[in-house]
């Protein structure tokens, strides 16, 4: 099982980034997928969840609600997180995960 995140980087406050997660080694479409993040010196914070094929339901932490969009492409086996109106407090390493594993993460830095 492997989950590989990409798309992080340095962005100014108010900017936009789109993260991707490409899993392998399991049936992606059968699992709900999560984004979590870890800010420097902090613990893991749940960001969002998107359920598996059939009925797609996404929920978000209050801190990102209205700014982040979670989606998945079960044909391409890819999970996405679109992050709008980024704030310095969004600075963190973002990981995608499912119930049996998670990736190494991609670093997002929001700074002017």
C-alpha positions in Angstrom: 0.0 0.0 0.0 1.3 3.4 -0.9 -0.2 6.9 -0.8 1.7 9.7 -2.5 0.8 13.3 -2.0 1.9 16.2 -4.2 1.1 19.8 -5.0 2.3 21.5 -1.9 4.6 24.6 -1.9 4.9 28.2 -0.8 2.0 30.5 -1.4 1.0 33.9 -0.3 -2.0 34.5 2.0 -5.1 34.5 0.0 -3.6 32.2 -2.6 -4.6 28.8 -3.9 -3.1 25.3 -4.0 -4.4 22.0 -5.3 -3.1 18.9 -3.6 -3.3 15.5 -5.1 -3.0 12.0 -3.5 -2.3 9.0 -5.6 -2.9 5.7 -3.7 -1.9 2.2 -4.8 -2.1 -1.2 -3.5 -5.8 -1.2 -2.5 -9.2 -0.7 -4.1 -9.4 3.1 -3.9 -13.0 3.3 -4.8 -14.0 1.1 -1.9 -12.7 3.4 0.9 -13.5 6.7 2.4 -10.5 9.0 2.1 -9.3 11.6 4.5 -7.0 14.6 4.5 -5.3 15.4 7.8 -2.6 18.0 8.5 0.1 18.7 11.0 1.3 22.2 11.6 4.8 22.7 12.9 5.0 21.7 16.6 1.4 20.6 16.6 -0.5 17.4 16.5 -2.5 15.9 13.7 -5.7 17.8 12.7 -8.4 16.3 10.7 -9.3 18.4 7.7 -11.8 16.5 5.6 -13.3 13.2 4.6 -14.9 12.1 1.3 -16.8 8.8 1.2 -16.3 6.1 -1.3 -18.1 5.4 -4.6 -21.9 5.4 -4.7 -22.6 8.3 -2.5 -20.0 11.1 -2.2 -20.3 13.0 1.0 -17.7 15.4 2.1 -17.3 17.0 5.4 -14.8 19.6 6.6 -13.3 20.9 9.8 -14.7 24.3 10.8 -11.3 25.9 10.2 -11.4 25.2 6.5 -15.1 25.0 5.8 -16.0 27.2 2.8 -12.4 27.5 1.6 -11.4 23.9 0.9 -12.9 21.5 -1.7 -12.4 17.7 -1.5 -12.9 15.5 -4.5 -12.0 12.2 -5.9 -11.6 10.6 -9.3 -12.2 6.8 -8.9 -11.1 6.2 -12.5 -7.8 8.0 -12.1 -7.4 6.7 -8.5 -6.7 10.2 -7.3 -7.9 12.3 -4.4 -7.8 16.0 -4.5 -7.9 18.9 -2.1 -8.4 22.4 -3.5 -7.4 25.0 -1.0 -8.6 28.6 -1.5 -8.1 31.8 0.4 -5.2 30.2 2.2 -4.1 31.6 5.5 -0.8 31.5 7.4 -2.5 29.1 9.9 -3.0 26.6 7.1 0.7 26.1 7.0 1.3 22.4 7.7 2.2 19.1 6.2 -0.9 17.6 4.5 -1.4 13.9 4.5 -4.0 11.8 2.7 -5.1 8.6 4.5 -7.5 5.8 4.7 -8.3 3.4 7.4 -5.2 1.3 6.9 -2.5 3.8 6.1 -1.4 7.2 5.2 1.2 9.0 3.0 4.3 10.9 3.8 2.6 14.2 3.1 3.2 17.3 1.1 4.3 20.6 2.8 2.2 23.7 2.4 3.6 27.0 3.6 1.4 30.1 3.5 3.5 33.2 4.0 4.1 36.6 2.5 
